[in-house]
Amino acid sequence: MRRRNRLIVALIVGVTVFATVFAVAASLNVTASTLGAGTGTVASCDTDGVTTSFDTSYSATAAGYRVTIVHINGITTPACDGKTMKVTLVGAADASLAEVTVTLATPVAAPTNFDFTSDNVLASAVLKVSVVVA
């Protein structure tokens, strides 16, 4: 009898968990214009990518050369005109060191420059530059 009670309780818990997970999954929408759990294709305004470079200047406060301006070249115009671009300086362990977001001009300027002067990020700490156009 005791084993039967455990089996019934386990069955009830299993059905409850399954029903809950199924209900939550059924409420998710996966489309190209929204983000959520799942996958979807998000069209890019720039299919051939961009190039990045940055200027530095010596800072006694930062005790080394710091990033001042990040230059982004190769942004597709008119497809990306007026879109929002976020540039992130990325360091060790993929940590965000600084981030700047701007609305791109119409037509997009070449290069598009992002000012990181006030962030005092050492150039030696920057391992990657991440660029997102939304």
ZIUR-V153323 format. One record per backbone hydrogen bond with DSSP energy under -0.5 kcal/mol. CO is the residue of the C=O (numbers start at 1). NH is the residue of the N-H. If there is no record, write none. Layout:
# ZIUR-V153323
co->CO nh->NH
co->CO nh->NH
This chain:
# ZIUR-V153323
co->1 nh->5
co->2 nh->6
co->3 nh->7
co->4 nh->8
co->5 nh->9
co->6 nh->10
co->7 nh->11
co->8 nh->12
co->9 nh->13
co->10 nh->14
co->11 nh->15
co->12 nh->16
co->13 nh->17
co->14 nh->18
co->15 nh->19
co->16 nh->20
co->17 nh->21
co->18 nh->22
co->19 nh->23
co->20 nh->24
co->21 nh->25
co->22 nh->26
co->23 nh->27
co->24 nh->27
co->25 nh->28
co->29 nh->31
co->31 nh->34
co->41 nh->43
co->51 nh->73
co->53 nh->71
co->55 nh->68
co->55 nh->69
co->57 nh->66
co->59 nh->63
co->59 nh->64
co->64 nh->59
co->65 nh->123
co->65 nh->124
co->66 nh->57
co->68 nh->116
co->68 nh->117
co->69 nh->55
co->70 nh->114
co->71 nh->53
co->72 nh->111
co->72 nh->112
co->73 nh->51
co->76 nh->80
co->78 nh->81
co->80 nh->83
co->83 nh->104
co->84 nh->134
co->85 nh->102
co->86 nh->132
co->87 nh->100
co->88 nh->90
co->88 nh->130
co->89 nh->97
co->89 nh->98
co->90 nh->127
co->90 nh->128
co->91 nh->94
co->92 nh->95
co->95 nh->91
co->95 nh->97
co->98 nh->89
co->100 nh->87
co->102 nh->85
co->102 nh->104
co->105 nh->82
co->111 nh->113
co->112 nh->72
co->114 nh->70
co->114 nh->116
co->116 nh->119
co->116 nh->120
co->117 nh->120
co->120 nh->122
co->121 nh->67
co->122 nh->125
co->122 nh->126
co->123 nh->126
co->125 nh->127
co->128 nh->90
co->130 nh->88
co->132 nh->86
